């Protein structure tokens, strides 16, 4: 049962005060009041969660500008390779007196399906993770091999010669 349903039930069915219910459930009294008002106006629909999306986007570009972006893209694509967002922004500003950011143009081109996605990075799902089932089951060495001045290979991480280059009289 959702918290909204509990709150509304406590106020309407149990006839408890809104302040008491707010303190009991740890919510604000204004939220309780808003829920009860919504329940009285809408009935059971008040229990459903509401969208938080804004009703308007005042800074969004108009439909005419979006249509102009797609027209410019189609027109410029036939003329050569310079049909990207920067070129479209230049044409919008110099020929139509409309100033739009290249990111906005890119978003609208992608939304219209006029861009072929070419990701520069591999998706994280393609990574192979270095892990083992049990502790000490798998080891990963972290060293480099490099030859010493006399041509003998070095011991990893030490810089001293490998056992194959030791003189026969050296202790092992």
ChimeraX attribute file (.defattr): number of C-alpha atoms within 10 A of each C-alpha:
attribute: neighborCount
match mode: 1-to-1
recipient: residues
	/A:1	6
	/A:2	9
	/A:3	11
	/A:4	18
	/A:5	16
	/A:6	13
	/A:7	23
	/A:8	25
	/A:9	15
	/A:10	17
	/A:11	20
	/A:12	14
	/A:13	9
	/A:14	9
	/A:15	11
	/A:16	14
	/A:17	13
	/A:18	21
	/A:19	15
	/A:20	13
	/A:21	21
	/A:22	19
	/A:23	11
	/A:24	10
	/A:25	12
	/A:26	9
	/A:27	14
	/A:28	13
	/A:29	16
	/A:30	12
	/A:31	14
	/A:32	21
	/A:33	17
	/A:34	11
	/A:35	19
	/A:36	22
	/A:37	14
	/A:38	16
	/A:39	18
	/A:40	12
	/A:41	11
	/A:42	11
	/A:43	11
	/A:44	11
	/A:45	11
	/A:46	19
	/A:47	18
	/A:48	10
	/A:49	9
	/A:50	8
	/A:51	7
	/A:52	6
	/A:53	7
	/A:54	7
	/A:55	7
	/A:56	7
	/A:57	8
	/A:58	8
	/A:59	6
	/A:60	9
	/A:61	13
	/A:62	10
	/A:63	9
	/A:64	8
	/A:65	16
	/A:66	17
	/A:67	13
	/A:68	15
	/A:69	23
	/A:70	18
	/A:71	13
	/A:72	18
	/A:73	21
	/A:74	13
	/A:75	12
	/A:76	17
	/A:77	13
	/A:78	10
	/A:79	9
	/A:80	8
	/A:81	8
	/A:82	13
	/A:83	16
	/A:84	17
	/A:85	21
	/A:86	16
	/A:87	16
	/A:88	24
	/A:89	23
	/A:90	17
	/A:91	17
	/A:92	18
	/A:93	13
	/A:94	11
	/A:95	9
	/A:96	12
	/A:97	10
	/A:98	12
	/A:99	12
	/A:100	18
	/A:101	12
	/A:102	16
	/A:103	12
	/A:104	15
	/A:105	23
	/A:106	19
	/A:107	13
	/A:108	20
	/A:109	19
	/A:110	13
	/A:111	10
	/A:112	13
	/A:113	11
	/A:114	13
	/A:115	14
	/A:116	8
	/A:117	8
	/A:118	6
	/A:119	7
	/A:120	6
	/A:121	6
	/A:122	8
	/A:123	8
	/A:124	7
	/A:125	7
	/A:126	7
	/A:127	8
	/A:128	7
	/A:129	7
	/A:130	8
	/A:131	10
	/A:132	10
	/A:133	7
	/A:134	7
	/A:135	8
	/A:136	7
	/A:137	8
	/A:138	10
	/A:139	10
	/A:140	6
	/A:141	6
	/A:142	7
	/A:143	10
	/A:144	10
	/A:145	12
	/A:146	14
	/A:147	13
	/A:148	14
	/A:149	8
	/A:150	8
	/A:151	10
	/A:152	16
	/A:153	18
	/A:154	20
	/A:155	17
	/A:156	15
	/A:157	11
	/A:158	11
	/A:159	13
	/A:160	12
	/A:161	17
	/A:162	15
	/A:163	14
	/A:164	10
	/A:165	12
	/A:166	12
	/A:167	8
	/A:168	9
	/A:169	6
	/A:170	7
	/A:171	6
	/A:172	6
